[in-house]
Amino acid sequence: MPKFLCLLLCISLAAHSTRAQDAPVPDPADVASVDAIIAALYDVISGPAGPRDWDRLRSLTTPSCRLTPTARDSTGAAVQMTWTVEEYINRVDDYFENNGFFEVETARTSERYGNVVHAFSTYESFRSLEDEAPFMRGINSIQVLYGQGRWWIHSVAWQPEWPDLPIPDQYLPAGSEH
């Protein structure tokens, strides 16, 4: 590796380490495994109308974490927005204060290489746990990294299911149908 690239990588890792020390301290159980951190991610955004534990979300994510939803614009074209964790919190906090929202993982496929995991996490969204059917389904594409003795959420991009874009069978729970 050229010396310049090696130096750049070292500076980047040092900056990440310094910023990570400023984050809220996570519950060790939340960051002990890929399963635990993904469960914690779903748990922190889910609940009845009221406040969420945003420090818990901050404790799960890298300082450079990005959250990227896909939506449709007024013409029906797919568009993405990319937010930092703080931008996400600012966008959804009032909604969660006034509305119940429960996101439940129904299936997952994951690939791992060393300290990097990519998970396709299929979800269903409900306004209440008593709802018979979800109001939305989709897939969260979650990048999880291992470092500093723990797991970190590095990015989440999500795509809701649309009538013309059903979730492929391989990402649905076994035995389920569209």
C-alpha positions as CSV (number, residue, x, y, z in Angstrom):
1,M,0.0,0.0,0.0
2,P,1.4,3.4,-0.9
3,K,2.6,5.3,2.2
4,F,0.1,8.1,1.6
5,L,-2.9,5.7,1.6
6,C,-1.6,4.0,4.7
7,L,-1.2,7.3,6.5
8,L,-4.7,8.4,5.4
9,L,-6.2,5.1,6.7
10,C,-4.4,5.6,10.1
11,I,-5.6,9.1,10.4
12,S,-9.1,8.0,9.6
13,L,-9.1,5.2,12.1
14,A,-7.7,7.5,14.8
15,A,-10.4,10.1,14.2
16,H,-13.1,7.4,14.3
17,S,-11.6,6.1,17.6
18,T,-11.7,9.6,19.1
19,R,-15.2,10.4,18.0
20,A,-16.4,7.0,19.2
21,Q,-15.2,7.8,22.7
22,D,-17.6,10.8,22.7
23,A,-20.7,8.6,22.1
24,P,-22.9,7.4,24.9
25,V,-21.7,4.2,26.5
26,P,-23.8,1.3,25.1
27,D,-25.3,-1.5,27.1
28,P,-22.7,-4.3,26.6
29,A,-25.5,-6.7,25.7
30,D,-26.7,-4.4,22.9
31,V,-23.3,-4.6,21.1
32,A,-22.1,-8.1,21.9
33,S,-23.2,-9.7,18.6
34,V,-24.7,-8.9,15.3
35,D,-28.1,-10.4,16.4
36,A,-28.0,-8.2,19.6
37,I,-27.2,-4.9,17.8
38,I,-29.8,-5.4,15.1
39,A,-32.4,-6.3,17.8
40,A,-31.4,-3.2,19.7
41,L,-31.8,-1.1,16.6
42,Y,-35.4,-2.3,16.1
43,D,-36.1,-1.9,19.8
44,V,-35.0,1.7,20.1
45,I,-37.2,2.9,17.2
46,S,-40.2,0.8,18.3
47,G,-42.8,1.7,20.9
48,P,-46.1,3.4,21.7
49,A,-46.4,7.2,21.1
50,G,-43.8,8.9,23.3
51,P,-40.1,9.6,23.6
52,R,-37.5,7.2,22.3
53,D,-34.1,6.5,23.9
54,W,-32.0,8.5,21.4
55,D,-28.8,8.0,23.4
56,R,-29.3,4.3,23.0
57,L,-29.4,4.8,19.2
58,R,-26.3,7.0,19.4
59,S,-24.5,4.3,21.4
60,L,-25.2,1.7,18.7
61,T,-23.9,3.7,15.7
62,T,-20.5,4.8,14.4
63,P,-19.9,8.5,14.3
64,S,-20.2,8.5,10.5
65,C,-23.3,6.4,10.4
66,R,-25.8,7.3,7.7
67,L,-29.5,6.4,7.5
68,T,-30.9,6.3,3.9
69,P,-34.6,5.8,3.2
70,T,-36.0,5.3,-0.2
71,A,-39.3,7.0,-1.1
72,R,-41.2,8.1,-4.1
73,D,-41.4,11.7,-5.3
74,S,-44.5,13.3,-6.8
75,T,-43.8,11.7,-10.1
76,G,-43.5,8.2,-8.6
77,A,-39.7,8.1,-9.2
78,A,-37.6,6.5,-6.4
79,V,-35.5,9.0,-4.4
80,Q,-33.2,8.6,-1.5
81,M,-32.4,10.9,1.3
82,T,-29.3,10.5,3.5
83,W,-29.2,11.5,7.1
84,T,-26.8,11.5,9.9
85,V,-28.1,9.9,13.1
86,E,-28.9,13.5,14.5
87,E,-30.7,14.4,11.3
88,Y,-32.8,11.2,11.5
89,I,-33.7,12.0,15.1
90,N,-34.7,15.5,14.3
91,R,-36.9,14.3,11.4
92,V,-38.7,11.5,13.3
93,D,-38.8,12.7,16.9
94,D,-42.1,14.6,16.7
95,Y,-43.7,11.7,14.8
96,F,-42.7,9.2,17.4
97,E,-43.8,11.5,20.2
98,N,-47.4,11.5,18.8
99,N,-47.7,8.1,17.1
100,G,-47.1,4.5,17.9
101,F,-44.6,2.8,15.7
102,F,-43.4,-0.8,15.9
103,E,-41.0,-2.3,13.4
104,V,-40.5,-6.1,13.6
105,E,-37.8,-8.1,11.9
106,T,-39.5,-11.1,10.1
107,A,-36.5,-12.5,8.2
108,R,-32.8,-11.9,7.7
109,T,-30.0,-12.9,5.3
110,S,-26.5,-12.0,6.3
111,E,-23.0,-12.2,4.8
112,R,-19.8,-11.7,6.8
113,Y,-16.3,-11.2,5.9
114,G,-13.9,-10.6,8.9
115,N,-15.2,-7.5,10.7
116,V,-17.8,-6.5,8.2
117,V,-21.4,-7.8,8.1
118,H,-24.1,-7.0,5.6
119,A,-27.6,-7.9,6.6
120,F,-30.8,-7.7,4.6
121,S,-33.4,-7.5,7.3
122,T,-37.0,-7.8,6.2
123,Y,-39.4,-5.9,8.4
124,E,-43.1,-5.3,9.1
125,S,-44.3,-2.0,10.6
126,F,-47.3,-1.6,12.9
127,R,-48.9,1.4,14.6
128,S,-49.8,-0.9,17.5
129,L,-48.8,-4.4,18.5
130,E,-52.5,-5.2,18.5
131,D,-52.7,-4.5,14.7
132,E,-53.7,-7.6,12.7
133,A,-51.7,-6.6,9.7
134,P,-48.7,-4.3,9.1
135,F,-49.2,-1.0,7.4
136,M,-45.9,-1.4,5.7
137,R,-43.2,-3.9,4.9
138,G,-39.7,-3.6,3.4
139,I,-36.1,-4.4,3.7
140,N,-33.4,-2.7,5.8
141,S,-29.9,-3.1,4.4
142,I,-27.7,-2.8,7.5
143,Q,-23.9,-2.6,7.5
144,V,-22.5,-3.7,10.8
145,L,-18.8,-3.4,11.7
146,Y,-16.7,-4.9,14.5
147,G,-14.1,-2.8,16.2
148,Q,-12.9,-1.7,19.6
149,G,-14.3,-4.9,21.1
150,R,-17.9,-4.4,20.0
151,W,-20.3,-4.2,17.1
152,W,-21.4,-0.9,15.5
153,I,-24.2,0.0,13.1
154,H,-22.4,1.8,10.3
155,S,-25.3,2.4,7.9
156,V,-28.9,1.5,7.3
157,A,-30.6,2.0,3.9
158,W,-34.2,0.9,3.6
159,Q,-36.6,0.2,0.8
160,P,-40.3,-0.1,1.5
161,E,-42.3,-2.7,-0.4
162,W,-44.5,-1.1,-3.1
163,P,-47.3,-2.7,-5.1
164,D,-45.0,-2.8,-8.2
165,L,-41.9,-3.9,-6.1
166,P,-42.9,-6.9,-3.9
167,I,-40.3,-8.3,-1.6
168,P,-38.5,-11.2,-3.3
169,D,-39.3,-14.6,-1.9
170,Q,-35.8,-15.2,-0.7
171,Y,-36.1,-12.3,1.8
172,L,-39.5,-13.4,3.2
173,P,-39.9,-15.7,6.2
174,A,-40.0,-19.4,5.2
175,G,-43.5,-20.4,4.2
176,S,-44.9,-16.9,3.7
177,E,-46.4,-15.5,0.5
178,H,-46.8,-12.0,-0.9
